[in-house]
Amino acid sequence: MIRTISNSRIAVSVKGRGAELCGLRGSDGTEYLWQADPAVWGRHAPLLFPIVGKLTEDRYLFEGKAYTLKQHGFARDLDFELVAREETLLAYRLKASPETFSQYPFDFVLTRQYRLGVDGLEVTTEVTNAGAAVMPFSIGEHPGFSLAWRAGDRIEDYYLEFEKPESAEAVLLDGRGCLSTRTVPVVTEGVKLVLSRDRFNQDALIFTKLSSRSIALCSRHDRRRVTVEFPDYPCLGIWAKPGAPFVCIEPWYGHADPAGHNGELMSKPGMIKLDPGAGFSCVWRVNVH
């Protein structure tokens, strides 16, 4: 089921499946979120949990046992329970179940809250370790934003603008979806990252050492912009299907397996390790100006 909250400036829609953001509309009716064309990329803004990215051969080891876990984990494909609904707030919850235990042997509670403010949306995600052992996990965002705010727009009509000038290079994935040792310089016009049909021919651009804590999607035709703020997320991925009219701005805690990783989940780089009974919370925001 899709539920919508709104104020005078923005309307936000969320699916129960995956607690996935699926609509971000301005007061003039402009849809700023990618609308999940299944022929191109059939998602809007999936929540990535309990891993971000891909494991080597989709497998990991924990306490001597091998588990299979697909790219970005299972949360995006499961039904969340609606636990709160107000005029400008939606909250969802997912608990560990026999289905999740078969892929990830940890007892968790995952809560997702969407709250509307004056200019945009604040998204808070909380993870609680309800088990008796230390729980390793990663968590991340994968929102896709439309590059068709006006009829006739081209990909080249848009660009990304970092909060600060960046000299960082982006890490590339290898042919199996794992983190490689290859890097490329990508910010070539001050704070601007120019978009084009072939920008992502080498897959995602992954930043692990950014100074910026926000990035804006901008149009060359007017002053509108969509700004994504990620105050504490250590990594940022930027991706699109080559030639497709959207771009994903992805704040992450964690990333894909580094090439050559031994598969042990507890030693996987970028994992958060949560003590029994403890909680973890992260916040990102998207503002429409």
Secondary structure in CASP SS format (residue, H / E / C, confidence):
PFRMAT SS
TARGET T0000
AUTHOR 0000-0000-0000
METHOD secondary structure of the structure
MODEL  1
M C 1.00
I E 1.00
R E 1.00
T E 1.00
I E 1.00
S E 1.00
N C 1.00
S C 1.00
R C 1.00
I E 1.00
A E 1.00
V E 1.00
S E 1.00
V E 1.00
K E 1.00
G C 1.00
R E 1.00
G C 1.00
A C 1.00
E C 1.00
L E 1.00
C E 1.00
G E 1.00
L E 1.00
R E 1.00
G E 1.00
S C 1.00
D C 1.00
G C 1.00
T C 1.00
E E 1.00
Y C 1.00
L E 1.00
W C 1.00
Q C 1.00
A C 1.00
D C 1.00
P C 1.00
A C 1.00
V C 1.00
W C 1.00
G C 1.00
R C 1.00
H C 1.00
A C 1.00
P C 1.00
L E 1.00
L E 1.00
F C 1.00
P C 1.00
I C 1.00
V C 1.00
G C 1.00
K C 1.00
L C 1.00
T H 1.00
E H 1.00
D H 1.00
R E 1.00
Y E 1.00
L E 1.00
F E 1.00
E C 1.00
G C 1.00
K E 1.00
A E 1.00
Y E 1.00
T E 1.00
L C 1.00
K C 1.00
Q C 1.00
H C 1.00
G C 1.00
F C 1.00
A H 1.00
R H 1.00
D H 1.00
L C 1.00
D E 1.00
F C 1.00
E E 1.00
L E 1.00
V E 1.00
A E 1.00
R E 1.00
E E 1.00
E C 1.00
T C 1.00
L E 1.00
L E 1.00
A E 1.00
Y E 1.00
R E 1.00
L E 1.00
K E 1.00
A C 1.00
S C 1.00
P H 1.00
E H 1.00
T H 1.00
F H 1.00
S C 1.00
Q C 1.00
Y C 1.00
P C 1.00
F C 1.00
D C 1.00
F E 1.00
V E 1.00
L E 1.00
T E 1.00
R E 1.00
Q E 1.00
Y E 1.00
R E 1.00
L E 1.00
G C 1.00
V C 1.00
D C 1.00
G E 1.00
L E 1.00
E E 1.00
V E 1.00
T E 1.00
T E 1.00
E E 1.00
V E 1.00
T E 1.00
N E 1.00
A C 1.00
G C 1.00
A C 1.00
A C 1.00
V C 1.00
M E 1.00
P E 1.00
F E 1.00
S C 1.00
I E 1.00
G E 1.00
E E 1.00
H C 1.00
P C 1.00
G E 1.00
F E 1.00
S E 1.00
L C 1.00
A C 1.00
W C 1.00
R C 1.00
A C 1.00
G C 1.00
D C 1.00
R C 1.00
I H 1.00
E H 1.00
D H 1.00
Y E 1.00
Y E 1.00
L E 1.00
E E 1.00
F E 1.00
E C 1.00
K C 1.00
P C 1.00
E C 1.00
S C 1.00
A C 1.00
E E 1.00
A E 1.00
V E 1.00
L E 1.00
L E 1.00
D C 1.00
G C 1.00
R C 1.00
G C 1.00
C C 1.00
L E 1.00
S E 1.00
T E 1.00
R E 1.00
T E 1.00
V E 1.00
P E 1.00
V C 1.00
V C 1.00
T C 1.00
E E 1.00
G C 1.00
V C 1.00
K E 1.00
L E 1.00
V E 1.00
L C 1.00
S C 1.00
R C 1.00
D C 1.00
R C 1.00
F C 1.00
N C 1.00
Q C 1.00
D C 1.00
A C 1.00
L E 1.00
I E 1.00
F E 1.00
T C 1.00
K C 1.00
L C 1.00
S C 1.00
S C 1.00
R C 1.00
S E 1.00
I E 1.00
A E 1.00
L E 1.00
C E 1.00
S E 1.00
R C 1.00
H C 1.00
D C 1.00
R C 1.00
R C 1.00
R E 1.00
V E 1.00
T E 1.00
V E 1.00
E E 1.00
F C 1.00
P C 1.00
D C 1.00
Y C 1.00
P C 1.00
C E 1.00
L E 1.00
G E 1.00
I E 1.00
W E 1.00
A C 1.00
K C 1.00
P C 1.00
G C 1.00
A C 1.00
P C 1.00
F E 1.00
V E 1.00
C E 1.00
I E 1.00
E E 1.00
P E 1.00
W E 1.00
Y E 1.00
G C 1.00
H C 1.00
A C 1.00
D C 1.00
P E 1.00
A C 1.00
G C 1.00
H C 1.00
N C 1.00
G C 1.00
E E 1.00
L H 1.00
M H 1.00
S H 1.00
K C 1.00
P C 1.00
G C 1.00
M C 1.00
I E 1.00
K E 1.00
L E 1.00
D C 1.00
P C 1.00
G C 1.00
A C 1.00
G E 1.00
F E 1.00
S E 1.00
C E 1.00
V E 1.00
W E 1.00
R E 1.00
V E 1.00
N E 1.00
V E 1.00
H C 1.00
END
